[in-house]
Each structure stands twice: as C-alpha cells, then as structure tokens.
Amino acid sequence: MNADGSNLQSLARVEPYTRHEQPRFSPDGKQVVFGVSWKTDGTYDPRVFKVATDGSEPIDMGPGKTPSWSPDGKQILFRIPPDAGLDMTDGVWVMNADGQGRQHLILGFQPCFSPDGGRIVCTSSHEGQDNIYIYDVLEATSRKIDPLHPKITGYPTWSPDGTKICFIGKKDSGEFDLVVADASGSQPLKVRLTSADLSQSPSWGPDGKILIGMRVSDGLHRPFTLDPKTQDDPQVLEKLDDDQEFRDASWSADGKKIVVVTGRER
C-alpha cells in the first residue's frame, strides 16, 4: 500500500500456510521476502519466500524465518529456529538472493543488516533474559547492548544513518517501551514511548519516522507512524482501511510504500 495507507493491493498468499510474517522490501523495491510457518494441518514448517512486487508466483527459498535484505540486495539474512525439526544449526544465517550459498553466522534471531552492510543487529536469549547483539561482519566480533528489559517483544531495526537502533521491550508491569539506543553503546538508552498497546517490531523509515504496530479499541492491530525526534503521539495512517487487521508493517527504501500482513476482515 501507499505510505498513507491507500491503494491496498494483494501481493502473495502461500497455501496451505495460515501464518505469513515479516515481509521486507528489497532495496530496489522490486521484490519482497517474507516468512511462512504454520500450516492448516497444524504442522510447523518455517520457510522463506520471495515474490516480485508485480504479484507473480512466490518462490520458495528454503527453510528459515524472519528474512531481511542486505543493503545491496545481494544477500538475505534469516533465522533457523531450534524447534523447526531441521538438521541445521539454529541461529542467524545468510544466503545469496537466489537462495544459494547458505552460511551460518552466529546464534540469535531476527537479524537485520545495518544500512552500510557492515554490521548485523540481532536478539539472543540466555537464561530467560533477552539481549541485543551487534555483529561486525568483517571482524566477526559481537558486542552486547543491555536492553534493560527481560523480554524483547519487538525486534531491533536500524536508523537510516546507522547510528541508532530501536526495539520494543516488555516491562514487568506488562506495558511496553519503544526504546532508542545508540548503536555504538556510548549513550544511555532512551524510552520514546510507553504503552500497553505497543505490538510487533518497529521499522525505521528513510525519512526518520518509525512504523510501529499498536492495538486499537476494536482489538485489531494497525500500523502507526512515530517521529522519534519529537514527543508527538503516534499517528495512524491517514487512509488506512478500518476493517482490516494489519501486522508486521515495513517501509520501502524510498519511503513511498509499505508492505504489511493483513488478517481476515471482521
């Protein structure tokens, strides 16, 4: 759909899967990668798919979930979960954009390349505590960012200039914080928004605004935009269909389009 929520168009549906998740535009805006997981018969079979934005047939890229593109569009990051029943090391993997050359990188999940392609941010869990790691691709070293929340419910994304990340952490009170962190670790974490209605992972757009998912009064999830440089309230997309469920919204590289998972109408 357009960035204001207008012109919603169907892009892909993979049968017999009931769960589609985390669609992400390629840097040139011509393709979208996304994950599928649960089938209609109750089987858990996470796989990565790729589809052209002209709506042609989706291409099965193999096992995995939560895919995202490299800035040059030549590689795709993804996760192999430990509960998928696969004879593959769990954690963060990378493959070529054609699905070949799969390589395990590190433990963790929900990976995302930095805008310059030199770093990967991901989340990892140890003894009930979620932590955020930034992995240097060239040096093959990791640095931890302590999130100050036991659970990360909305996974990290990069600012357009690569200097910051944002994520959603769950507080002991049950509320959620949208947190902005300095990627170098030199500055304290800043909570931009606290709300019991925050849900899903954020997406930081090229104009500096962040897409977040929030539950609204009718119980449905909808995407909102938020400017992290101000204290303004989140704004729902102006021309969004009020009768649809929207999840996992993400910007195109030019900020003109949004790709999103839609649920059934009420």
C-alpha positions in Angstrom: 0.0 0.0 0.0 1.0 3.6 -0.2 2.6 5.3 2.7 -0.7 6.9 3.7 -2.5 3.6 3.8 -4.3 4.0 0.4 -4.3 1.7 -2.6 -4.0 -1.6 -0.6 -3.2 -4.4 -3.0 -2.8 -8.2 -2.5 0.7 -9.4 -3.2 1.1 -13.0 -2.1 -0.6 -15.9 -0.2 1.2 -19.3 0.1 -1.1 -22.3 0.6 -1.5 -24.3 2.8 0.1 -21.9 5.3 -2.0 -19.9 7.7 0.8 -17.8 9.1 2.6 -15.2 6.9 5.1 -12.9 8.7 7.7 -10.1 8.4 7.6 -9.0 4.7 10.5 -6.8 3.7 11.1 -4.9 0.5 14.3 -5.4 -1.4 16.4 -2.2 -1.7 15.3 -1.6 -5.3 11.6 -2.1 -4.3 11.0 -4.8 -6.9 10.9 -7.8 -4.6 9.6 -8.8 -1.1 10.9 -11.5 1.1 8.7 -12.9 3.9 8.3 -16.0 6.1 5.6 -18.6 6.5 5.3 -21.0 9.4 2.1 -22.9 10.4 0.1 -25.0 8.0 -3.6 -25.7 8.1 -3.0 -29.2 9.4 -1.1 -27.8 12.4 2.4 -28.6 11.1 5.2 -26.1 11.9 7.3 -25.7 8.8 9.0 -22.3 8.7 10.2 -21.3 5.2 11.4 -18.1 3.5 9.7 -17.0 0.3 10.4 -14.3 -2.2 7.9 -12.6 -4.5 8.2 -9.9 -7.1 6.1 -6.8 -6.4 4.3 -7.3 -9.7 2.5 -10.2 -7.9 4.0 -13.1 -9.8 4.2 -16.6 -8.2 6.2 -16.6 -4.9 9.5 -18.5 -4.9 10.4 -21.0 -2.1 13.8 -20.0 -0.8 14.1 -22.9 1.7 13.8 -23.4 5.5 14.0 -20.3 7.7 12.1 -17.4 9.1 12.3 -13.6 9.7 14.2 -12.8 6.5 15.7 -9.4 5.6 17.8 -8.0 2.8 21.4 -6.7 2.6 21.6 -3.1 1.5 22.9 -4.1 -1.9 20.2 -6.6 -2.4 22.6 -9.5 -3.0 22.1 -11.4 0.3 19.3 -12.3 2.6 19.6 -12.8 6.4 17.3 -15.2 8.1 16.9 -17.4 11.2 16.9 -21.1 11.6 14.8 -21.8 14.8 15.8 -24.7 17.1 12.2 -26.1 17.2 11.8 -26.5 13.4 13.0 -30.1 13.3 15.7 -29.3 10.8 19.2 -30.9 10.7 20.7 -27.4 10.7 22.4 -25.2 13.3 20.0 -22.8 14.9 20.7 -19.1 14.7 21.4 -16.4 12.2 22.2 -17.5 8.6 22.9 -15.6 5.4 22.2 -16.8 1.8 22.5 -15.3 -1.7 19.5 -13.6 -3.1 18.8 -16.7 -5.3 18.7 -18.9 -2.2 22.2 -20.5 -2.8 25.3 -20.3 -0.6 23.7 -20.7 2.8 26.1 -20.0 5.7 25.6 -19.9 9.5 26.9 -16.8 11.1 26.0 -16.5 14.8 23.4 -17.6 17.4 20.5 -15.3 17.6 17.2 -14.4 15.9 15.5 -11.5 14.0 18.7 -10.4 12.2 19.0 -7.1 10.3 21.8 -5.6 8.3 23.0 -2.1 9.1 22.5 0.5 6.2 26.2 0.2 5.3 26.1 -3.6 5.4 29.0 -3.8 7.8 27.0 -4.9 10.9 24.1 -7.1 11.9 21.8 -6.5 14.8 20.0 -9.4 16.3 18.5 -10.6 19.6 19.5 -13.6 21.7 18.1 -15.2 24.8 20.0 -16.7 27.7 18.5 -18.0 31.0 15.3 -16.0 30.5 17.0 -12.7 29.6 16.8 -11.3 26.1 19.8 -9.3 24.9 20.7 -7.4 21.8 23.9 -8.0 19.9 25.6 -6.1 17.1 27.8 -8.3 15.0 30.7 -6.8 12.9 30.7 -8.7 9.6 34.3 -8.0 8.7 35.8 -8.6 12.1 33.4 -11.4 13.1 33.0 -10.0 16.6 29.9 -9.2 18.6 29.1 -6.5 21.1 26.1 -6.7 23.5 23.7 -3.9 24.2 21.8 -4.5 27.5 18.2 -3.7 26.8 17.1 -3.3 30.5 14.0 -5.4 29.7 13.8 -9.1 30.4 11.9 -9.6 27.1 12.3 -8.0 23.7 8.9 -8.3 22.0 9.6 -6.0 19.1 13.0 -6.8 17.5 15.6 -4.1 16.7 15.8 -2.1 13.5 18.4 0.5 12.3 18.0 4.2 11.9 18.6 5.4 8.3 22.1 6.6 9.1 23.1 3.5 11.0 23.9 5.4 14.3 20.9 4.1 16.3 18.6 1.1 16.7 15.1 0.9 18.1 13.2 -2.0 19.6 10.3 -2.8 21.9 10.9 -4.2 25.4 8.3 -5.5 27.8 8.3 -4.2 31.4 7.4 -6.1 34.5 4.2 -4.1 34.7 3.1 -5.6 31.4 3.5 -2.3 29.5 5.8 -2.0 26.5 8.6 0.5 25.9 9.7 1.7 22.5 13.4 2.2 23.1 16.0 4.1 21.0 19.6 3.0 21.6 22.9 4.4 20.4 24.4 1.7 18.2 27.9 2.4 19.5 26.8 1.8 23.0 28.2 5.1 24.2 24.9 6.7 25.2 22.2 5.6 27.6 19.0 4.0 26.2 16.1 6.4 25.7 12.4 5.4 26.1 10.4 7.2 23.4 7.0 5.7 24.1 5.4 3.5 26.8 2.1 1.9 26.1 0.2 -1.4 26.8 -0.9 -1.3 23.2 2.5 -1.4 21.5 3.0 -4.6 19.5 5.1 -6.1 16.8 8.5 -5.0 15.5 9.3 -1.4 14.5 10.5 -0.3 11.1 12.6 2.8 10.8 11.9 4.6 7.5 14.2 6.7 5.3 12.6 10.0 6.4 13.4 9.2 10.1 9.9 8.1 11.1 9.3 4.8 12.7 6.5 2.4 11.9 5.0 0.6 14.9 2.2 -1.8 15.4 -0.5 -0.9 18.0 -3.7 -2.5 19.2 -6.6 -0.2 18.8 -10.0 -0.1 20.6 -11.6 -2.8 18.5 -8.7 -5.2 19.3 -7.2 -5.1 15.8 -3.6 -4.3 15.1 -2.8 -1.3 12.9 0.4 0.4 11.8 1.2 3.9 13.2 4.0 6.3 12.4 6.1 8.0 15.1 8.7 10.7 14.9 11.4 9.8 17.5 12.8 13.4 17.4 9.5 14.8 18.9 7.1 13.9 21.7 4.1 13.8 19.3 1.7 10.9 19.7 1.8 8.1 17.2 -0.3 8.8 14.1 -2.4 6.1 12.4 -2.0 6.0 8.6 -4.5 8.6 7.2 -6.2 6.4 4.6 -6.0 3.0 6.2 -8.9 0.5 5.9 -10.5 0.5 9.4 -11.9 -3.0 8.9 -8.6 -4.9 8.4 -6.0 -6.4 10.7 -2.5 -5.3 9.8 0.7 -6.8 11.1 4.5 -6.6 10.5 4.4 -3.3 8.5 7.7 -2.2 6.9 8.8 0.6 4.7 10.2 0.5 1.2 13.7 2.0 0.8 12.2 5.2 -0.7 9.5 5.6 2.0 6.7 5.7 -0.6 5.3 2.2 0.0 4.5 -0.1 3.0 4.4 -3.9 2.9 2.2 -5.5 5.5 0.5 -8.7 6.5 -3.3 -8.4 6.6 -5.6 -10.7 8.5 -9.2 -11.5 7.8 -11.9 -8.8 7.9 -14.2 -8.5 10.9 
